[in-house]
Amino acid sequence: MRLKNFTLVFGSQLFKAFSDESRVRILFLLHYYPELCISDLEHILDFTQTKTSRHLTYLKNSGLVGSRKQDQWVFYQIKDEVKDFVSQIFKYLHRDLVLKKDLDISKVLESNREFAIHKIHGKHLLV
């Protein structure tokens, strides 16, 4: 389901969610990746667990972010109904240096994780 129109109240919640740099950075990463857990966001953004949690709670309450729980992990994602809206905003912000740096860090962490998984399973990576 996609968001086709929204009320003034919902619209103001969305714009308030985008009014904070930390929340925009979180949303940008969630826009790029299908879902992330809180520890991924903490490492990429160099935020404390408390700060990350507080902003994720705000984003959930504003209707932008949803979550799913798997064992002890909680994974966050942008809700389907607002993905188009969020994508439109990030079309204008995709060249921002802070957001690009966050994405670069996430790619390094992702490649390190992939390397560790291959090492655990005894597979050799071709470099």
N, C-alpha and C positions, 0 to 999 in steps of 0.2 A: 504494500500500500504506500502510495506517495502522497505527500502533503500537497493539496491543490489550492487551498486557501486557509487562512487562519485568522483568528480574532485579534483584536488590538492587544488584549492581555497576553495571549500567546506570543504575538510578535514582539512585544516589549520584553518578555522573558528571554526570547532568543537573542535580541540585541544586547541585553544586559549580560548574557552569557559570553558574548563576543567582546564585551567591553574590558575584559581583563586579559593581559598578555599571557599569563600562565594558562588560562583556560583555552586561549587560542592555540597555544603551542600543543596542549594536550589534544585538542580537536584536530589539529593538523596531522599529528601522528596517527590518530584513530582514522582519519580520512585516508591516509596512505596505506595503513595496515588494516586487514579485516577486523582484528581484535588484538588487544594487548592486556596484559595483567598489570597490576599496580607496580610490581617490582620492575617490570620493563620500563614503565614511564619514569619511575624514580631514577633509574640508572641513566637513561637517555637525557633527561632534563636536569639531573643533579638536584632534585627536590627531596625534601624529607618525606617520610611516609605520611606524616600528618598533613602537610601541605597538599600532597597529591590526593589524598583521601578527601580533604575538604573541597577541593576543586571538582573532583569526580562526583561527589555528592551534589554539588551545585548544578553540574551539567545534567545529572540524572533528574533532579527536581525540575529543571527547566524544560525537560522533554527532549533533549538532544541526544542523550547517551542512554543505552540500555546495558544490561549485564547478564551474564550467565555464570553459574557456579559449577565447577567440576572438581570434585574432592575438596581440598582446602583452598583451591585457587578460584579467584573471581576474574573473569575476562570481560572487558568493556569494549563496546562497539558503538558506532553512531547508528541511531535508529533508522530503519529503512525509510520511514516517512519523511525524514528531514535530510536524507543524503543529497538530494538534488540541490536543496537550498545551501547546504554546507559546501558542496562542490562549486557552486557559483561564486561564493565568497572567496574560496581558495584559488580560483582562477586569477583573482586580482592580487593575491598575496604570495604566489608561488615563487617569486624572485626575492622575497625577504631574506636577508642574510642570516638572521636568527633561526628562522624556520629551516633554511637550507642546512645550517650547521646541525640542528637537531636531527634532520634526516640523515646526514652523513654519519653522525654518531650511531644512529640506530642501525645503519647498514654495517658498520664495523662490528657492533655487538652481535648482529645477526650472523655475520660470517664467522665470528669467534664461536658462537653457539654451534653452528654447523660443523666447524672444525672439531669441537669437543665431542659432538655426537659421533662423528666418524672415528675419532680416537678411541672412544669407549667401545665401539663395535668392532674395532680392529681393522677398519677399512683405511686404505691409503688415499689421500686426496691427490689428484693430478694438478700440479701447479704450472 
